[in-house]
Each structure stands twice: as structure tokens, then as C-alpha cells.
Amino acid sequence: MSMIFLIINVIFLSFSLLSSTIIDSNIGDTNILIPCPINRTQWTLPSILQWYRSNTNYTKPIASQFDNYPVHIDELYRHTYTLHSNGSLNIENVQLNDNDTFECRLILIDRGLLDVKDKYFITLRVNGMYF
């Protein structure tokens, strides 16, 4: 029984490592691109691509796009964050408070029901300047 538990843990750990990425940056970096590896074109249903941050417990989207409609960026991030058509999130003039784990999430809409189909976690590590 413990061997099965060990195998399940190894599989889970491997999956977790594959679905998370770490990006290093520095305070003041002009443009950091956080990629979203979700392929939206494989689905025929309407979809919403959303970005979340752990500092909001992944409950409030910071950027979102419904199909090919205009992008919505939360007012708090509107001046420094940009959502590209391929789903990547761009951060201009990186600051220490951008240090966080981000989640890229794809939600499909089927007959009024929302179904989270895919999600990836990307950690942005912002290094301060030390003298």
C-alpha cells in the first residue's frame, strides 16, 4: 500500500513541476513577458483566458479576454500590465511588488456553464538591488 502512495506522490510531484515555471527579473526591468502555454485554438466553445495573482488568493482576475473581444485589465494594473493575443502577460517597469505567483487560466463556456479547462502557475521572482 505504501508503494502505491509513493508512486502517486511522485506522479503528482512530476505533474506539479511540469505545470509551474519560475521567471527571474530585476527591479526596473522594462518588459517581462510571462508566457501562457494554453492553446486556445484547440477548443470550439467560447472561452475566457484569465490571469490571477496569489496576492488575491487567485479569486480576482487581473487580466482577462473573452474570445476575441477587447482585453480587460484590472484598474490597479492597467498602467503596467498588458495581455497579448497569444495569452502572454507583459509587465512594464517591474517593481518589487510584482514578485508573485501568477496563474493563467482557460475557462470554457458551455450552455451557460463555466468549466476551468486548463491552468498554469508561473512564479515571477523580482530581485532587488543590493549595495
ZAMARGU-4260 file (C-alpha; in steps of 0.2 Angstrom, whole numbers, plus 5000, padded with zeros to 4 digits):
<rodrens>
0) 5000/5000/5000 | 5014/5012/5004 | 5022/5009/4987 | 5006/5014/4978 | 5006/5030/4989
5) 5024/5034/4985 | 5021/5031/4966 | 5005/5043/4967 | 5016/5056/4976 | 5030/5055/4963
10) 5017/5057/4949 | 5009/5072/4957 | 5026/5080/4961 | 5031/5077/4942 | 5015/5085/4936
15) 5017/5100/4948 | 5034/5103/4942 | 5029/5102/4924 | 5015/5115/4926 | 5024/5128/4935
20) 5038/5140/4929 | 5050/5152/4938 | 5055/5168/4929 | 5068/5179/4937 | 5069/5198/4934
25) 5076/5213/4942 | 5068/5229/4949 | 5066/5241/4934 | 5066/5228/4920 | 5057/5237/4906
30) 5047/5222/4899 | 5045/5205/4907 | 5034/5193/4897 | 5026/5179/4907 | 5020/5166/4894
35) 5004/5157/4895 | 5006/5140/4887 | 4987/5136/4885 | 4982/5133/4867 | 4965/5142/4865
40) 4963/5136/4847 | 4960/5118/4851 | 4943/5122/4858 | 4927/5126/4848 | 4917/5133/4863
45) 4918/5151/4868 | 4932/5154/4881 | 4939/5166/4893 | 4958/5167/4896 | 4961/5175/4913
50) 4977/5179/4924 | 4977/5179/4943 | 4989/5183/4956 | 4992/5174/4973 | 4991/5190/4982
55) 4972/5190/4979 | 4971/5171/4983 | 4968/5168/4964 | 4950/5175/4966 | 4950/5191/4956
60) 4957/5191/4938 | 4970/5204/4935 | 4968/5202/4916 | 4955/5193/4905 | 4949/5191/4887
65) 4933/5183/4881 | 4937/5175/4864 | 4942/5189/4853 | 4934/5203/4862 | 4945/5218/4869
70) 4956/5214/4884 | 4951/5219/4901 | 4965/5224/4914 | 4960/5227/4932 | 4962/5246/4936
75) 4976/5243/4948 | 4987/5235/4935 | 4981/5245/4919 | 4996/5256/4918 | 5009/5242/4919
80) 5001/5226/4913 | 4997/5221/4895 | 4988/5205/4889 | 4994/5199/4872 | 4983/5190/4859
85) 4993/5174/4862 | 4989/5174/4881 | 5006/5181/4887 | 5006/5194/4901 | 5018/5208/4899
90) 5024/5218/4914 | 5032/5235/4911 | 5044/5243/4924 | 5045/5228/4936 | 5044/5233/4954
95) 5046/5223/4970 | 5028/5221/4972 | 5026/5212/4956 | 5035/5197/4965 | 5022/5184/4965
100) 5015/5168/4958 | 5003/5171/4943 | 4990/5159/4936 | 4985/5158/4918 | 4968/5150/4917
105) 4957/5145/4902 | 4938/5144/4906 | 4926/5136/4893 | 4908/5142/4892 | 4896/5128/4888
110) 4877/5132/4888 | 4880/5145/4902 | 4891/5134/4912 | 4909/5139/4916 | 4922/5125/4915
115) 4940/5128/4920 | 4949/5118/4907 | 4967/5122/4910 | 4978/5132/4921 | 4997/5135/4924
120) 5006/5143/4938 | 5021/5155/4934 | 5032/5162/4948 | 5040/5179/4945 | 5055/5182/4956
125) 5059/5200/4957 | 5077/5203/4963 | 5080/5220/4972 | 5096/5230/4970 | 5108/5227/4984
130) 5123/5239/4988
</rodrens>
